[in-house]
Amino acid sequence: SSCEKCDFETDLCKALHESYLQPGWIRRNGRSGMGPPYSDHNGNDSAYFLSLSPEMRSSSATLRTNVFLPTDKEHVCQITFHYWISQMSGTLVVGLQKLSEDTITNIWQVSGELQNQWKANTITINSTEKYEV
């Protein structure tokens, strides 16, 4: 099994498109002076994470992965991620787009009821063709 850790300490991880941030996202840490969260999910205030930029509070921003290969019985895709929802947030959605399709299928979402604390979630993806998350 090939597992890749994605921690944003030096740049963006290999799972995400390129090494630049898509519009609406910033890479920051708890010392940035931007308000909560003031640390990552381990309580480290110097560790980096991705955050919606302040001007995106009332709209949406997308973060796409690179293309993953199809899954099968021996090769399952599991993605574990940590997320923080503040009072200003709306809904965090994880979607799946198969390369042969134009539509994105929502496979997980959460709204703002778990406020001001880090939560973790793991999703398992099954796809018979190449896909992005």
PyMOL commands that set and color helices and strands:
alter all, ss='L'
color gray80, all
select helices_A, chain A and resi 54-56
alter helices_A, ss='H'
color red, helices_A
select strands_A, chain A and resi 25-29+48-52+77-84+91-98+105-111+118-125+131-132
alter strands_A, ss='S'
color yellow, strands_A
deselect
rebuild
show_as cartoon
